[in-house]
Amino acid sequence: MIGDEDVRYVILLSHARPELITEQLVRAHVAHLQELEAKGLLELCGPFPDDRGGMVIVRVSNAEDARALAEADPFVSSGAESYQLRRWELSHAGNGHMGMA
């Protein structure tokens, strides 16, 4: 059985207009991530090595909250990057691997 504690939201970032990405925008994006981390909402984040985007995994209770975080990211709000939002259900020993173990 999956409970709220076993759900994360994955924000997949993709370059939409890479010409808009400046050092100032990267710093604003990092500040956004630091704010999420300070609030206990950030699970993991980082760029893909092909330099075409990145991934942010957040710990929130619903897709609407995850969408609001994604849209508040300066990369997204500036139009430099687009995003796809995915719900991720965690499988582990504590939840019997989603009730299947």
OpenMM code with the backbone's topology and positions (N, CA, C; nanometers):
from openmm import Vec3, app, unit

residues = "MET ILE GLY ASP GLU ASP VAL ARG TYR VAL ILE LEU LEU SER HIS ALA ARG PRO GLU LEU ILE THR GLU GLN LEU VAL ARG ALA HIS VAL ALA HIS LEU GLN GLU LEU GLU ALA LYS GLY LEU LEU GLU LEU CYS GLY PRO PHE PRO ASP ASP ARG GLY GLY MET VAL ILE VAL ARG VAL SER ASN ALA GLU ASP ALA ARG ALA LEU ALA GLU ALA ASP PRO PHE VAL SER SER GLY ALA GLU SER TYR GLN LEU ARG ARG TRP GLU LEU SER HIS ALA GLY ASN GLY HIS MET GLY MET ALA".split()
positions = [
    Vec3(0.0842, -0.1193, 0.0000),
    Vec3(0.0000, 0.0000, 0.0000),
    Vec3(0.0885, 0.1253, 0.0000),
    Vec3(0.0559, 0.2199, -0.0826),
    Vec3(0.1326, 0.3441, -0.0931),
    Vec3(0.0669, 0.4529, -0.0095),
    Vec3(0.1427, 0.5078, 0.0846),
    Vec3(0.0964, 0.6215, 0.1618),
    Vec3(0.1630, 0.7485, 0.1131),
    Vec3(0.1176, 0.8619, 0.1629),
    Vec3(0.1745, 0.9906, 0.1200),
    Vec3(0.3253, 0.9979, 0.1421),
    Vec3(0.3742, 0.9287, 0.2467),
    Vec3(0.5174, 0.9318, 0.2741),
    Vec3(0.5995, 0.8592, 0.1667),
    Vec3(0.5324, 0.7814, 0.0830),
    Vec3(0.5989, 0.7054, -0.0225),
    Vec3(0.5783, 0.7656, -0.1617),
    Vec3(0.5429, 0.8932, -0.1664),
    Vec3(0.5199, 0.9596, -0.2954),
    Vec3(0.6111, 1.0810, -0.3054),
    Vec3(0.6733, 1.0961, -0.4212),
    Vec3(0.7500, 1.2150, -0.4545),
    Vec3(0.7000, 1.2637, -0.5900),
    Vec3(0.7307, 1.3863, -0.6220),
    Vec3(0.6991, 1.4405, -0.7540),
    Vec3(0.8294, 1.4758, -0.8229),
    Vec3(0.8393, 1.4338, -0.9470),
    Vec3(0.9592, 1.4551, -1.0275),
    Vec3(0.9294, 1.5661, -1.1283),
    Vec3(1.0121, 1.6678, -1.1267),
    Vec3(1.0031, 1.7783, -1.2220),
    Vec3(1.1176, 1.7594, -1.3211),
    Vec3(1.0837, 1.7220, -1.4420),
    Vec3(1.1838, 1.7040, -1.5474),
    Vec3(1.1944, 1.8338, -1.6260),
    Vec3(1.3103, 1.8966, -1.6196),
    Vec3(1.3329, 2.0242, -1.6875),
    Vec3(1.4005, 2.0000, -1.8220),
    Vec3(1.3540, 2.0689, -1.9242),
    Vec3(1.4127, 2.0595, -2.0584),
    Vec3(1.4347, 2.1995, -2.1126),
    Vec3(1.5463, 2.2177, -2.1802),
    Vec3(1.5733, 2.3482, -2.2407),
    Vec3(1.4660, 2.3815, -2.3440),
    Vec3(1.4035, 2.4954, -2.3280),
    Vec3(1.3064, 2.5464, -2.4250),
    Vec3(1.3714, 2.6577, -2.5073),
    Vec3(1.4373, 2.7474, -2.4353),
    Vec3(1.5085, 2.8594, -2.5008),
    Vec3(1.6433, 2.8768, -2.4301),
    Vec3(1.7392, 2.7897, -2.4616),
    Vec3(1.8675, 2.7928, -2.3904),
    Vec3(1.9420, 2.9245, -2.4027),
    Vec3(1.9105, 3.0019, -2.5047),
    Vec3(1.9773, 3.1314, -2.5191),
    Vec3(1.9416, 3.2280, -2.4058),
    Vec3(1.8347, 3.1972, -2.3316),
    Vec3(1.7937, 3.2810, -2.2186),
    Vec3(1.8697, 3.2489, -2.0903),
    Vec3(1.9428, 3.1382, -2.0898),
    Vec3(2.0117, 3.0959, -1.9681),
    Vec3(2.1406, 3.1761, -1.9521),
    Vec3(2.1421, 3.2548, -1.8460),
    Vec3(2.2569, 3.3386, -1.8115),
    Vec3(2.3057, 3.2981, -1.6725),
    Vec3(2.4201, 3.3479, -1.6356),
    Vec3(2.4700, 3.3205, -1.4995),
    Vec3(2.3705, 3.3711, -1.3956),
    Vec3(2.3125, 3.4857, -1.4179),
    Vec3(2.2149, 3.5423, -1.3243),
    Vec3(2.0937, 3.4498, -1.3111),
    Vec3(2.0473, 3.3947, -1.4221),
    Vec3(1.9319, 3.3039, -1.4171),
    Vec3(1.9679, 3.1743, -1.3449),
    Vec3(2.0870, 3.1231, -1.3695),
    Vec3(2.1309, 3.0014, -1.2993),
    Vec3(2.1368, 3.0270, -1.1493),
    Vec3(2.1888, 3.1415, -1.1103),
    Vec3(2.1957, 3.1754, -0.9672),
    Vec3(2.0554, 3.1869, -0.9062),
    Vec3(1.9604, 3.2423, -0.9804),
    Vec3(1.8220, 3.2525, -0.9311),
    Vec3(1.7605, 3.1128, -0.9173),
    Vec3(1.7888, 3.0257, -1.0124),
    Vec3(1.7411, 2.8870, -1.0063),
    Vec3(1.7978, 2.8171, -0.8821),
    Vec3(1.9277, 2.8346, -0.8588),
    Vec3(1.9919, 2.7731, -0.7423),
    Vec3(1.9320, 2.8292, -0.6132),
    Vec3(1.9048, 2.9575, -0.6076),
    Vec3(1.8416, 3.0175, -0.4891),
    Vec3(1.7037, 2.9558, -0.4659),
    Vec3(1.6296, 2.9302, -0.5736),
    Vec3(1.4991, 2.8645, -0.5629),
    Vec3(1.5157, 2.7251, -0.5024),
    Vec3(1.6133, 2.6506, -0.5505),
    Vec3(1.6391, 2.5164, -0.4971),
    Vec3(1.6810, 2.5218, -0.3508),
    Vec3(1.7618, 2.6199, -0.3149),
    Vec3(1.8031, 2.6359, -0.1750),
    Vec3(1.6837, 2.6651, -0.0850),
    Vec3(1.5900, 2.7433, -0.1356),
    Vec3(1.4684, 2.7735, -0.0591),
    Vec3(1.3856, 2.6464, -0.0386),
    Vec3(1.3724, 2.5657, -0.1435),
    Vec3(1.2995, 2.4393, -0.1296),
    Vec3(1.3675, 2.3489, -0.0274),
    Vec3(1.5004, 2.3457, -0.0330),
    Vec3(1.5761, 2.2629, 0.0607),
    Vec3(1.5564, 2.3110, 0.2043),
    Vec3(1.5611, 2.4412, 0.2258),
    Vec3(1.5430, 2.4982, 0.3595),
    Vec3(1.4051, 2.4662, 0.4159),
    Vec3(1.3066, 2.4531, 0.3282),
    Vec3(1.1696, 2.4210, 0.3703),
    Vec3(1.1458, 2.2703, 0.3837),
    Vec3(1.2482, 2.1899, 0.3533),
    Vec3(1.2344, 2.0445, 0.3628),
    Vec3(1.1568, 1.9824, 0.2487),
    Vec3(1.1458, 2.0537, 0.1354),
    Vec3(1.0673, 2.0044, 0.0218),
    Vec3(1.1531, 1.9394, -0.0861),
    Vec3(1.2821, 1.9684, -0.0863),
    Vec3(1.3703, 1.9171, -0.1908),
    Vec3(1.4278, 1.7826, -0.1509),
    Vec3(1.4075, 1.6828, -0.2354),
    Vec3(1.4640, 1.5496, -0.2129),
    Vec3(1.5996, 1.5385, -0.2827),
    Vec3(1.6021, 1.5612, -0.4120),
    Vec3(1.7234, 1.5546, -0.4933),
    Vec3(1.7094, 1.6491, -0.6117),
    Vec3(1.8227, 1.6891, -0.6687),
    Vec3(1.8167, 1.7704, -0.7903),
    Vec3(1.9510, 1.7655, -0.8602),
    Vec3(1.9495, 1.7986, -0.9873),
    Vec3(2.0745, 1.8078, -1.0609),
    Vec3(2.0514, 1.8086, -1.2104),
    Vec3(2.1555, 1.8521, -1.2831),
    Vec3(2.1462, 1.8578, -1.4291),
    Vec3(2.1778, 1.7214, -1.4906),
    Vec3(2.1338, 1.7025, -1.6131),
    Vec3(2.1728, 1.5854, -1.6911),
    Vec3(2.3057, 1.6177, -1.7593),
    Vec3(2.3944, 1.5211, -1.7733),
    Vec3(2.5260, 1.5499, -1.8302),
    Vec3(2.5253, 1.5888, -1.9778),
    Vec3(2.4128, 1.5675, -2.0465),
    Vec3(2.4074, 1.6086, -2.1877),
    Vec3(2.3745, 1.7563, -2.2027),
    Vec3(2.3629, 1.8274, -2.0892),
    Vec3(2.3395, 1.9717, -2.0878),
    Vec3(2.2105, 2.0115, -2.1589),
    Vec3(2.1070, 1.9299, -2.1419),
    Vec3(1.9783, 1.9608, -2.2051),
    Vec3(1.8657, 1.9761, -2.1038),
    Vec3(1.9009, 1.9851, -1.9770),
    Vec3(1.7986, 1.9999, -1.8754),
    Vec3(1.8418, 1.9333, -1.7466),
    Vec3(1.7445, 1.9056, -1.6608),
    Vec3(1.7760, 1.8448, -1.5323),
    Vec3(1.6516, 1.7898, -1.4662),
    Vec3(1.6681, 1.7476, -1.3415),
    Vec3(1.5576, 1.6878, -1.2677),
    Vec3(1.5574, 1.7408, -1.1249),
    Vec3(1.4379, 1.7669, -1.0750),
    Vec3(1.4180, 1.8106, -0.9375),
    Vec3(1.3130, 1.7169, -0.8786),
    Vec3(1.3441, 1.6551, -0.7662),
    Vec3(1.2489, 1.5672, -0.6985),
    Vec3(1.2067, 1.6358, -0.5702),
    Vec3(1.0747, 1.6552, -0.5557),
    Vec3(1.0217, 1.7266, -0.4396),
    Vec3(0.9282, 1.6378, -0.3588),
    Vec3(0.9192, 1.6715, -0.2327),
    Vec3(0.8373, 1.6013, -0.1354),
    Vec3(0.7192, 1.6931, -0.0983),
    Vec3(0.6087, 1.6796, -0.1713),
    Vec3(0.4874, 1.7561, -0.1444),
    Vec3(0.3682, 1.6614, -0.1468),
    Vec3(0.2521, 1.7084, -0.1021),
    Vec3(0.1386, 1.6173, -0.0862),
    Vec3(0.0524, 1.5998, -0.2103),
    Vec3(0.0699, 1.6862, -0.3124),
    Vec3(-0.0163, 1.6709, -0.4302),
    Vec3(0.0485, 1.7358, -0.5530),
    Vec3(-0.0077, 1.7012, -0.6673),
    Vec3(0.0465, 1.7496, -0.7946),
    Vec3(0.0337, 1.9010, -0.8086),
    Vec3(-0.0699, 1.9584, -0.7524),
    Vec3(-0.0881, 2.1031, -0.7631),
    Vec3(0.0255, 2.1770, -0.6927),
    Vec3(0.0648, 2.1286, -0.5750),
    Vec3(0.1760, 2.1912, -0.5037),
    Vec3(0.3062, 2.1738, -0.5808),
    Vec3(0.3258, 2.0554, -0.6382),
    Vec3(0.4464, 2.0313, -0.7179),
    Vec3(0.4488, 2.1222, -0.8400),
    Vec3(0.3350, 2.1384, -0.9049),
    Vec3(0.3255, 2.2256, -1.0223),
    Vec3(0.3583, 2.3703, -0.9844),
    Vec3(0.3090, 2.4146, -0.8696),
    Vec3(0.3367, 2.5515, -0.8247),
    Vec3(0.4857, 2.5711, -0.8005),
    Vec3(0.5532, 2.4711, -0.7430),
    Vec3(0.6975, 2.4810, -0.7215),
    Vec3(0.7718, 2.4866, -0.8545),
    Vec3(0.7308, 2.4032, -0.9484),
    Vec3(0.7956, 2.4020, -1.0801),
    Vec3(0.7794, 2.5367, -1.1491),
    Vec3(0.6605, 2.5923, -1.1438),
    Vec3(0.6341, 2.7179, -1.2136),
    Vec3(0.6968, 2.8383, -1.1448),
    Vec3(0.7327, 2.8223, -1.0160),
    Vec3(0.8028, 2.9290, -0.9438),
    Vec3(0.9528, 2.9272, -0.9711),
    Vec3(1.0016, 2.8192, -1.0313),
    Vec3(1.1438, 2.8088, -1.0646),
    Vec3(1.1765, 2.9140, -1.1709),
    Vec3(1.2764, 2.9972, -1.1486),
    Vec3(1.3117, 3.0993, -1.2477),
    Vec3(1.3437, 3.0431, -1.3867),
    Vec3(1.3970, 2.9213, -1.3941),
    Vec3(1.4193, 2.8601, -1.5251),
    Vec3(1.2880, 2.8474, -1.6016),
    Vec3(1.1817, 2.8089, -1.5311),
    Vec3(1.0519, 2.7886, -1.5955),
    Vec3(0.9807, 2.9220, -1.6163),
    Vec3(0.9759, 3.0047, -1.5120),
    Vec3(0.9016, 3.1309, -1.5231),
    Vec3(0.9619, 3.2243, -1.6275),
    Vec3(1.0919, 3.2106, -1.6562),
    Vec3(1.1558, 3.2934, -1.7585),
    Vec3(1.1311, 3.2416, -1.8997),
    Vec3(1.0857, 3.1187, -1.9106),
    Vec3(1.0661, 3.0575, -2.0420),
    Vec3(1.1899, 2.9877, -2.0953),
    Vec3(1.2997, 2.9895, -2.0181),
    Vec3(1.4225, 2.9238, -2.0626),
    Vec3(1.4078, 2.7722, -2.0641),
    Vec3(1.3268, 2.7200, -1.9726),
    Vec3(1.3057, 2.5761, -1.9658),
    Vec3(1.1573, 2.5456, -1.9526),
    Vec3(1.1204, 2.4322, -2.0074),
    Vec3(0.9856, 2.3793, -1.9880),
    Vec3(0.9980, 2.2628, -1.8900),
    Vec3(0.8852, 2.2108, -1.8439),
    Vec3(0.8931, 2.1009, -1.7488),
    Vec3(0.7829, 1.9990, -1.7742),
    Vec3(0.8095, 1.8807, -1.7294),
    Vec3(0.7107, 1.7735, -1.7256),
    Vec3(0.7039, 1.7291, -1.5804),
    Vec3(0.5847, 1.7082, -1.5292),
    Vec3(0.5650, 1.6680, -1.3905),
    Vec3(0.5223, 1.5224, -1.3864),
    Vec3(0.5897, 1.4431, -1.3029),
    Vec3(0.5570, 1.3014, -1.2883),
    Vec3(0.5426, 1.2682, -1.1410),
    Vec3(0.4411, 1.1885, -1.1085),
    Vec3(0.4257, 1.1344, -0.9733),
    Vec3(0.5113, 1.0093, -0.9660),
    Vec3(0.5889, 0.9951, -0.8566),
    Vec3(0.6778, 0.8810, -0.8396),
    Vec3(0.6419, 0.8116, -0.7096),
    Vec3(0.6019, 0.6853, -0.7192),
    Vec3(0.5677, 0.6047, -0.6024),
    Vec3(0.6887, 0.5197, -0.5660),
    Vec3(0.7328, 0.5311, -0.4411),
    Vec3(0.8534, 0.4635, -0.3967),
    Vec3(0.8241, 0.3201, -0.3542),
    Vec3(0.9079, 0.2284, -0.3979),
    Vec3(0.9004, 0.0889, -0.3596),
    Vec3(1.0189, 0.0575, -0.2702),
    Vec3(0.9914, 0.0042, -0.1491),
    Vec3(1.1001, -0.0278, -0.0559),
    Vec3(1.0496, -0.1287, 0.0467),
    Vec3(1.1417, -0.1816, 0.1263),
    Vec3(1.1059, -0.2847, 0.2236),
    Vec3(1.0006, -0.2344, 0.3230),
    Vec3(1.0058, -0.1070, 0.3593),
    Vec3(0.9117, -0.0521, 0.4577),
    Vec3(0.7664, -0.0562, 0.4149),
    Vec3(0.7407, -0.0548, 0.2830),
    Vec3(0.6013, -0.0654, 0.2363),
    Vec3(0.5786, -0.1980, 0.1646),
    Vec3(0.6663, -0.2965, 0.1986),
    Vec3(0.6507, -0.4287, 0.1382),
    Vec3(0.6618, -0.4259, -0.0115),
    Vec3(0.7490, -0.3372, -0.0601),
    Vec3(0.7632, -0.3161, -0.2054),
    Vec3(0.6252, -0.3049, -0.2705),
    Vec3(0.5545, -0.2025, -0.2184),
    Vec3(0.4216, -0.1659, -0.2705),
    Vec3(0.3210, -0.2801, -0.2512),
    Vec3(0.3397, -0.3561, -0.1391),
    Vec3(0.2462, -0.4639, -0.1064),
    Vec3(0.2685, -0.5910, -0.1848),
    Vec3(0.3785, -0.5977, -0.2584),
    Vec3(0.4013, -0.7142, -0.3437),
    Vec3(0.5074, -0.8098, -0.2877),
    Vec3(0.5679, -0.7744, -0.1747),
    Vec3(0.6724, -0.8629, -0.1190),
    Vec3(0.6195, -0.9388, 0.0013),
] * unit.nanometer
topology = app.Topology()
chain = topology.addChain("A")
for resn in residues:
    res = topology.addResidue(resn, chain)
    for name in ("N", "CA", "C"):
        topology.addAtom(name, app.Element.getBySymbol(name[0]), res)
